């Protein structure tokens, strides 16, 4: 059980699928792969999932809820990084790989390894469009204006790329209007293959303390109907390390 989202999605499908909207939260232990043998496989998460609801406003509600929880804990110097799974997948498609190579690159990226994509970007056979798109996402941005510039510089990109980029622009524009600070970093993918849209991570003291995003295909994949969803998890173990071991 590598995360809390899939069990909550199963709960929703089996018991609450008649509800138009459902906001659910959980506190649970999870069991993650740990190949070194030096760390515990059992870890703790608490999180929230939003089933149903329109895009953009729902995504922003989830991001701001996670941020509010972290601030209430009194954790300081917290950074928010935004990415977009749809953009990453569209970017990989631009390289026109065979299915096996595409799966390998995608798997590596989900594990935080972007080296394969960087090697592809250096290929002499790469199209000018693909090379431009890759170079754009090696940069960082801190407002929706950055994404508008990306859009202006990539008129020949695929329709999937443009659609995902518009989605990203709508969300960041709403965050801008609410004075929410963030950094756009396409490499900030939480690591689960079911994400389809906006992805985000909160970091403090160099540690990832929360993450989440939109996963519109998970409930349909579990035979639960065409229900959009998004959510986040707080990673309890690294959060606890930020607090003193004694006193309040």
C-alpha positions as CSV (number, residue, x, y, z in Angstrom):
1,X,0.0,0.0,0.0
2,X,2.3,2.8,-1.2
3,X,-0.1,5.6,-0.6
4,X,-3.5,6.5,0.9
5,X,-5.2,7.7,-2.3
6,X,-6.1,4.3,-3.8
7,X,-7.8,2.9,-0.7
8,X,-9.8,6.2,-0.3
9,X,-10.8,6.0,-4.0
10,X,-12.1,2.4,-3.4
11,X,-14.0,3.6,-0.4
12,X,-15.6,6.3,-2.5
13,X,-16.5,3.9,-5.3
14,X,-18.0,1.3,-3.0
15,X,-19.9,3.6,-0.7
16,X,-20.2,7.2,-1.9
17,X,-20.4,7.1,-5.7
18,X,-23.9,8.4,-5.6
19,X,-22.7,11.7,-4.2
20,X,-22.0,14.5,-6.7
21,X,-19.1,15.8,-4.6
22,X,-17.2,14.2,-1.8
23,X,-14.4,15.6,0.3
24,X,-12.7,12.9,2.3
25,X,-9.7,12.8,4.6
26,X,-7.6,10.1,6.2
27,X,-4.8,9.3,8.6
28,X,-3.1,6.0,7.9
29,X,0.0,3.9,7.7
30,X,1.4,3.0,4.3
31,X,4.0,0.5,3.2
32,X,6.5,1.7,0.6
33,X,9.3,-0.1,-1.4
34,X,12.6,0.3,0.5
35,X,15.5,-1.3,-1.4
36,X,18.4,-0.4,1.0
37,X,17.2,-2.3,4.1
38,X,18.2,0.7,6.2
39,X,14.8,2.4,6.5
40,X,11.4,1.3,7.7
41,X,9.0,0.3,5.0
42,X,6.1,1.5,7.2
43,X,5.4,5.2,7.1
44,X,2.5,7.5,8.0
45,X,0.4,9.8,5.9
46,X,-2.6,12.1,6.4
47,X,-4.3,13.6,3.5
48,X,-7.5,14.7,1.7
49,X,-9.2,13.7,-1.5
50,X,-11.8,15.7,-3.5
51,X,-14.0,13.6,-5.8
52,X,-16.1,15.4,-8.4
53,X,-16.1,19.2,-8.8
54,X,-14.9,21.4,-11.6
55,X,-11.2,21.8,-12.5
56,X,-9.1,24.8,-11.5
57,X,-11.0,25.9,-8.4
58,X,-10.9,22.3,-7.0
59,X,-7.2,22.1,-7.7
60,X,-6.5,25.4,-6.0
61,X,-8.7,24.4,-3.0
62,X,-6.7,21.3,-2.5
63,X,-3.3,23.2,-2.7
64,X,-4.4,25.9,-0.3
65,X,-5.8,23.4,2.1
66,X,-2.5,21.6,2.2
67,X,-0.7,24.9,2.7
68,X,-3.0,25.9,5.5
69,X,-2.4,22.7,7.4
70,X,1.4,23.1,7.1
71,X,1.2,26.7,8.3
72,X,-1.0,25.7,11.3
73,X,1.7,23.3,12.3
74,X,4.0,26.3,12.6
75,X,6.5,25.0,10.0
76,X,8.4,27.9,8.5
77,X,10.4,28.4,5.3
78,X,8.1,26.2,3.3
79,X,8.4,26.2,-0.5
80,X,5.7,25.1,-3.0
81,X,6.7,23.6,-6.3
82,X,4.2,23.1,-9.2
83,X,4.4,20.7,-12.2
84,X,1.9,19.2,-14.5
85,X,1.7,15.5,-15.4
86,X,-0.1,16.1,-18.6
87,X,2.6,18.4,-19.8
88,X,5.4,15.9,-18.9
89,X,3.6,13.1,-20.8
90,X,3.0,15.4,-23.8
91,X,6.7,16.4,-23.7
92,X,7.7,12.7,-23.8
93,X,5.4,12.1,-26.8
94,X,7.2,14.9,-28.7
95,X,10.3,12.6,-28.8
96,X,8.2,10.0,-30.8
97,X,9.7,7.0,-29.0
98,X,8.7,3.4,-29.5
99,X,6.3,2.1,-26.7
100,X,9.1,0.3,-24.9
101,X,11.4,3.3,-24.8
102,X,8.5,5.6,-23.8
103,X,7.6,3.4,-20.9
104,X,11.2,3.2,-19.7
105,X,11.6,7.0,-19.8
106,X,8.3,7.6,-18.1
107,X,9.1,5.1,-15.4
108,X,12.5,6.8,-14.8
109,X,10.9,10.2,-14.5
110,X,8.4,9.0,-11.9
111,X,11.3,7.8,-9.9
112,X,13.0,11.2,-10.2
113,X,15.5,10.3,-12.9
114,X,15.4,12.8,-15.8
115,X,18.7,11.7,-17.2
116,X,17.2,9.6,-20.1
117,X,15.2,12.6,-21.2
118,X,18.2,14.8,-21.1
119,X,20.1,12.3,-23.3
120,X,17.3,12.3,-25.8
121,X,17.4,16.1,-25.9
122,X,21.0,15.9,-27.1
123,X,20.1,13.6,-30.0
124,X,21.0,15.1,-33.4
125,X,17.7,13.6,-34.8
126,X,15.5,15.6,-32.4
127,X,13.1,18.0,-34.0
128,X,13.5,21.7,-33.4
129,X,10.1,21.7,-31.7
130,X,11.1,19.0,-29.2
131,X,14.4,20.6,-28.5
132,X,12.7,24.0,-27.8
133,X,10.1,22.4,-25.5
134,X,12.8,20.6,-23.6
135,X,14.9,23.7,-23.1
136,X,11.9,25.7,-21.9
137,X,11.2,23.2,-19.1
138,X,14.8,23.3,-17.8
139,X,13.9,26.8,-16.6
140,X,12.0,27.8,-13.6
141,X,9.1,30.3,-13.2
142,X,7.2,32.0,-10.4
143,X,4.0,33.2,-12.1
144,X,1.5,32.4,-14.8
145,X,3.4,34.8,-17.0
146,X,6.2,32.3,-17.3
147,X,3.7,29.8,-18.8
148,X,2.2,32.4,-21.1
149,X,5.8,32.8,-22.5
150,X,6.1,29.1,-23.0
151,X,2.9,29.1,-24.9
152,X,4.0,31.9,-27.1
153,X,7.3,30.1,-27.9
154,X,5.7,26.7,-28.8
155,X,3.1,27.3,-31.5
156,X,3.9,24.1,-33.3
157,X,3.5,21.8,-30.2
158,X,1.0,19.0,-30.1
159,X,-2.6,19.6,-29.1
160,X,-2.2,17.6,-26.0
161,X,0.8,19.8,-25.0
162,X,-1.3,23.0,-25.6
163,X,-4.3,21.7,-23.7
164,X,-2.2,20.7,-20.7
165,X,-0.4,24.1,-20.8
166,X,-3.7,25.9,-20.9
167,X,-4.9,23.9,-17.9
168,X,-1.6,24.8,-16.0
169,X,-2.1,28.5,-16.9
170,X,-5.6,28.6,-15.6
171,X,-4.6,27.1,-12.2
172,X,-1.5,29.4,-11.8
173,X,-3.5,32.4,-12.8
174,X,-6.0,31.6,-10.0
175,X,-3.2,31.1,-7.5
176,X,-1.7,34.4,-8.6
177,X,-5.0,36.2,-7.9
178,X,-4.9,34.7,-4.4
179,X,-1.3,35.8,-3.8
180,X,-0.1,32.2,-3.3
181,X,3.7,32.0,-3.9
182,X,5.1,29.0,-5.8
183,X,7.8,27.9,-8.2
184,X,7.1,26.2,-11.5
185,X,9.4,23.2,-11.7
186,X,8.5,20.5,-14.3
187,X,10.7,18.0,-12.5
188,X,8.6,18.3,-9.3
189,X,6.5,15.2,-10.0
190,X,5.3,13.3,-6.8
191,X,6.0,9.9,-8.3
192,X,2.7,8.1,-9.0
193,X,1.7,7.2,-12.5
194,X,-2.0,7.9,-12.0
195,X,-1.6,11.7,-12.0
196,X,-3.1,13.4,-15.0
197,X,-2.9,17.2,-14.3
198,X,-1.4,19.6,-11.9
199,X,1.1,18.2,-9.5
200,X,2.6,19.9,-6.4
201,X,5.1,19.4,-3.7
202,X,5.8,21.3,-0.4
203,X,9.3,21.3,0.9
204,X,10.9,22.4,4.2
205,X,14.4,22.0,5.4
206,X,15.3,20.2,2.1
207,X,12.7,17.5,2.7
208,X,9.5,16.8,0.9
209,X,6.7,17.1,3.5
210,X,3.6,17.0,1.3
211,X,2.6,16.3,-2.3
212,X,-0.4,15.7,-4.5
213,X,-2.2,16.5,-7.7
214,X,-5.0,15.7,-10.1
215,X,-5.8,12.1,-11.1
216,X,-8.9,12.1,-13.3
217,X,-8.3,8.5,-14.6
218,X,-8.0,6.6,-11.4
219,X,-11.6,6.2,-10.5
220,X,-12.6,5.1,-14.0
221,X,-9.7,2.7,-14.0
222,X,-11.1,1.2,-10.8
223,X,-14.6,0.8,-12.5
224,X,-16.0,3.7,-10.6
225,X,-17.4,5.9,-13.3
226,X,-16.1,9.0,-15.0
227,X,-15.3,11.0,-11.8
228,X,-12.6,13.6,-11.7
229,X,-10.5,13.8,-8.5
230,X,-7.5,15.5,-6.9
231,X,-5.9,15.3,-3.5
232,X,-2.8,15.5,-1.4
233,X,-0.9,13.7,1.4
234,X,1.2,15.1,4.2
235,X,4.2,12.9,5.0
236,X,4.1,12.6,8.7
237,X,7.6,11.1,9.3
238,X,9.7,13.9,7.8
239,X,7.3,16.5,9.3
240,X,7.9,15.1,12.8
241,X,11.7,15.5,12.3
242,X,11.2,19.2,11.9
243,X,9.9,19.5,15.5
244,X,12.1,19.4,18.7
245,X,12.2,16.0,20.4
246,X,11.4,17.6,23.8
247,X,9.0,20.2,25.1
248,X,5.7,21.3,23.5
